[in-house]
Amino acid sequence: MQASLSANFTRADIAAFSYGLASIAFFSLSLLLLSNWRARRQARSLSLACVLTSIWASAMVGLAVGERAVSIPSDLLEILRSGAWITFLLLMLKLPAPRLRLLLLAVIILSVMQLVASTLASQRATALPASMAIIAMRLMLAVFGMLLVEQLYRNTPARERWNIKFACIGIGGLFVYDFYLYSDALLFRHVNGDIWAARGLVNALTAPLLAVSAARNPVWALGLSVSRQMMLRSAALIGSAVYLLAMASSAYYVRYVGGAWGAVMQLVCLFGAMILLAGLLFSGTLRAKLKVLINKHFYNAIFDYRQEWLRFTRSLSEDGPALAERTVQAMAQLVESPAGALWIRREGGRCEPVASWNMAPQSGVALVEDAFFQYLEATQWVINLAECVQQPQRYGGLRLPEWLHGSPRSGSELWLVVPLVLHGSLFGFVALARPRATISLNWEVTDLLKIAGSQAASYLAHRESANSLAVARQFESFNRMSTFIVHDLKNLVFQLSLLLNNAKKHKDKPEFQQDMLETLDHSVKKMTLLLQKMSRGEALEVAAPLLIEQLLTQAVLAKAAAKPAPVLEIKDPGLTVMANWARLERVLGHIIQNAIEATAQDGRVRVRLLREQQTAVVELNDNGQGMSAAFMRERLFKPFESTKVAGMGIGVFESREYIQEVGGQLEVVSEPAVGTTFRVILPLHVDMAAVDTAAVDTAAPQAR
């Protein structure tokens, strides 16, 4: 049997397998570390050491199968591998820069000497002395590496050794085995083939230890994270390997001392060990205890908070109307709950169900004055419903509402109530169904649920505010339109009242009768437009090119019966602007009306149209009572501020708003007891401005 095994598996095969496993182990570790290559010097150095170890182990595989061409490259790679691990240890020690450079220089010199000796060893005449020199120098590097590991562990504060102890064991194991290999070689003047073949397996066993330390230590690799599933499987694999090694050693001892029964007892012992191992691996209790052990000693938290928070925030921030349902789903996924429902506080002191996920729509309503709502708002606790029913003293004797106990009609048995707290007040709550797997409701789970509830409350409140704001804007638009319409009706009523008062004195005059008919016709048209505006909205007020002198003529004629009557002066005729006729007429008419009301009957109101560059300017000047600078600064353009008894205070505000809307400006110059001048500056229509500019450019050469 032994002869058969020897024929099938030679020492070269075992060595190739050994170093191949080491290459795979360190290559896998380097992939984890390379994702954080640019983090810090320690992370880069550790990654480089793992990569070089993987390449070195691959070269050893070639050397084991008889590829002599890789002899010198393998020597170079071994030098680089040992130097990389020593460099990593030196960086971890955080030595002063001069001392660090000196030690690194010594390592480089020793490595160069090894390379020279390796080159000389390839010559037959100096093979043995050079080989002994290489072994001696590698032994020195191993001793130096062990000293650095010891210094690193000793100089690390006790509270931080938890982070590096597995790394010290792993890297120390590499150098200790090298020390064992080369001290034996130096003693017997040749490298022991069995010790050399086992070196790859020993190196492979150190890779998981380095992975655990890298996951624990943020200085090495901030982004490295070994999943709990991978850690559980690795722990089971390592435990199985250790167990099989122990059983194999026991079987070898049994064979060695067992005499004739030794071979039989060895097979029985190995087979029994494998059966026992299979039974342990398939034991659910053992796996559960192992999982608890890993979570307790290898991880600080139950949850991977980064992944959980990214997923939770992404679920809430997705675009779409079903935010409430997505909130329930995101909360439920934190604790593996299959269903849930959401209640939100509304006006009127009611907390109503608004959404459900994988659950029938709920009908229960929590009133603000109920003990349940008051308790939830005061304590902001996550309530375990079953525990509250069985042990109400833990919740201050709280009695739950009947609809919250869960029933077949509700679609699922409710398990938890999570408060949604916003600015210290209860915005609502989420009720979750019992999870698929048993979850211990400890402080870590409840804290995560509470902070997630606060985050969800902010998103839901933002959506509620956005909906309320949209409704408020609709009402604001309607109210603003109504206010302007009422203002226009007031002006029409004033005109008709003035017409009625003058009719008592001048009703027999043909001129007054004609003017009265024109005023009535204008008022009817204005009221018709107002009615159309109220029924169809602002869409009627579409801007179009218009001759502003015609609009001013009509606006001044509408005020011709007033005292003082406004006087129109057209200095630059033919000016076209882009505006809505009715709206601009209302604006200019309001300014003219204000000038008339602010001026004595024997005073003067003048309307003047002129052009300034690419703008049309309407100047409305009066010699009335004027305004103070404080009034113009604080009250003139403020809506709903008026000095008139029946005024509404929105005329000047509306005028400035519309003038700015069409791209113009409204300027005011006034002095008390002297008068006021309004300047309405409107941009000329584009086509007209372009034609005038072209005409000026054409005429310019002739003028020159």
Salt bridges, closest charged atoms under 4 A:
ASP75 OD1 - ARG138 NH2 3.04
GLU78 OE1 - ARG138 NH1 3.60
GLU78 OE2 - ARG199 NH2 2.76
GLU150 OE2 - ARG154 NE 2.53
ASP178 OD2 - ARG81 NH1 3.22
ASP178 OD1 - ARG199 NH2 2.90
ASP194 OD1 - ARG11 NE 3.15
GLU308 OE1 - ARG311 NH2 3.07
GLU336 OE1 - ARG436 NH1 3.92
GLU352 OE2 - ARG350 NE 3.10
GLU377 OE2 - ARG345 NH1 3.38
GLU387 OE2 - ARG394 NH1 2.64
GLU413 OE2 - ARG434 NH2 3.92
GLU464 OE1 - ARG346 NH1 2.63
ASP488 OD1 - HIS487 ND1 3.87
ASP488 OD2 - ARG586 NE 2.89
ASP521 OD2 - LYS525 NZ 3.34
GLU538 OE2 - LYS533 NZ 3.94
GLU541 OE2 - LYS533 NZ 2.84
GLU541 OE1 - ARG583 NH1 2.83
GLU541 OE2 - ARG586 NH2 3.30
GLU569 OE2 - ARG608 NE 3.83
GLU585 OE2 - HIS522 NE2 3.18
GLU597 OE1 - LYS644 NZ 2.78
GLU612 OE1 - ARG679 NH2 3.06
GLU619 OE1 - ARG608 NH1 3.15
GLU619 OE2 - ARG679 NH1 2.70
GLU634 OE2 - ARG633 NH2 3.72
GLU641 OE1 - ARG635 NE 3.53
GLU654 OE2 - ARG583 NE 3.57
GLU654 OE2 - ARG586 NE 3.18
GLU657 OE1 - ARG480 NH2 3.75
GLU667 OE1 - ARG679 NE 3.32
ASP687 OD2 - HIS685 NE2 3.64
ASP692 OD2 - ARG611 NH1 2.50
